[in-house]
Amino acid sequence: MELRFGKYALRPFRKGDEPSLAENISDKKIARYTLHIAYPYTAENAALWVDYNRMLARKKDKKQLHLALDLDGLVIGGLGLANINGHRAELCYWLGVKYWGGGIMTAAVRSLTKYALEELALRRVYAQVVPANKASSRVLEKAGYKYEGRLRKHEMKLGKPVDLLLYAKVR
């Protein structure tokens, strides 16, 4: 499965992705604005992630889908659908800092959301955003997601409860 938009593609992770994955994801800004991405993100972390996703593909796991955001064969970001359950799934994503501000993630979110709603026949795709991540909220709004509310002390980050903003797109 591959989704193409412009010069970018969303495709499964593969052997050889580890160096560009580790290089583009290991940034304090990405860790600050996400719940589950560590900093520093090491080569070992990247190898484990690639292996994990290759295993999911072999098992044909239908509960989650994680894709590399590819530019010229390099992983510059990642998007996924987690907690796929019946009619809904959670959208998760990150983008390497040097690629921020160019509309890449908005296009990628639109592409994966369209796939989720049309090809997977989901009725609801939702995303949770750390309130300080204003750019992520804008990405979702530009991709047609609607703000649904604030989830107070919904998750733990570094041992502290954090609020999250909930966005969703429904069919």
N, C-alpha and C positions, 0 to 999 in steps of 0.2 A: 504494500500500500504506500503510495506516495502522493502528496498533494503539492502541486506546483503553483506558484503565484509570482509573476515577474521572474527575476533571476534567483529566486529563493525556492526552497523545497522543504516540506515537512516529510521526513522519512524515518524508518526505524533506525535505531542506533546499531552500529556495526563495529567490528574489530577495526582498529585504526583511528577511531574517534577520540580515544582517550587524551592525546596531547592537546587538541584544540578545545575539547570539552573542559579540561582542567584549566587551561589558559584563560578561557573566556568567562568561566563561572567563578573563579577564585578572586573575589573582590569584596571588600568590606561593605560597599554600597549594596551589593546583591544580597549578602547575608543579612544586612540591616532591614531590608524591605521584604524578606521572605521568612517563612516559619521554619523550614526544614533544610535549608542549604547552609552548610558549615563554612566557616572561614578560619584558617585557610582550607581550601578545597584541594586536596592532594591528588597526585597521579594515582595513588591507591584508591581513593574515593571514586575517581573517574573509571578505573578498571572495574571496580565492584558494580558501579551503575550500569556500565555497558554490558557486563556479564549478566546482571539481573534482568535487564530488558531483553537480551537474547534468549534467556531461559523462558521469560513470559511468552515470547513469540513462538518458541518451540512447543510450549504447552497450550498455545492458543487461548491464553487467559482472556476472558471477556469482561473482567471486572476493572481493568485499567489498561490504558494505552499511553505510552510515553514516546514522543517523537523528537528527533533532532531537528533543529532549525538549521538548514544547510545553506551555505553560500560557497560556491566553488569547491565543494568537498570538505569544507571545514564546518565544525559545529560552532555556531555563534550564539545559539540559544536553545531553549527547549520548551516544548508545550506538551501538555498531557491532559487526559481525562482520567480522573481518579474516582473511586467509589461509584463506578457505573452500576446502577441498581435499577432495574426495570425501566422506568421512563426518564431517569435523570442521571446526571454526572457532574462532578466538580471539575472545572477548568483550572489548571495550574500552569504557570509559565515564568520564564526568566529570559533575559537578553543580556549579552555581554555589554558592559558599560560603553565601550567605544562605538557601539551601534545605536545607542539611545538617541531619541529625538528625530529619527528619520521616517517614522511611520511604518517601520518594518513589523513591529509587534502588532499594531492594529490590523494590518493585512493578514498576518499569521493567525490572529484570534478569529478574524472573520472567516478565514478558510477552514480552520478546525471546527468552528461552531457550525458552519454550514454542513460539513461532513457529519457532525454529531446529530444534527436535527434531521437531515435528509437521508443519509446513508445508514446511520445506526438507528434511525427512527425514534430518537429521544424526544421528549416533549419539553424538557427543562435542562438547561446548562447554567450552572451557577459558579460564581467565583467569590473568594473572600480576600479582602485587601487590607493590609496593615494601614491604618489611617494616615500615617505620615507619607505614604506612597501616593502622592497626588497624581503622578504621571500614570500609574497603573489604573487609577480610577478613570482618568481621561481616555486611556486605551479602551477600556470596557465600554464607556459611554459612546465613543466614536464607532465601536463595533456593534452598537445597538442594544447593549445591556442596560437594564434599568436598575437604579438604586432601590434596594428593598429595606434597608435599615442597618442599624449598628448592633452587633452582637457583643454585648458587654462581657469583658473578662472571659471570652470564649475559648481561648487557647493559652498555652503556656509557652513562653519564649525566654530562654535563659533563666528558668526558674521563677519567672514573674508572669502573672496573668496579663493578657493583652486583649484589647478590643479589636474587632475586625468589622469591616464594612462589607455588607452582602449585596452582590449584584447578580442579576439573572437575565437570561434571555429564554423566552418560552415560545413554543410553537402551538 
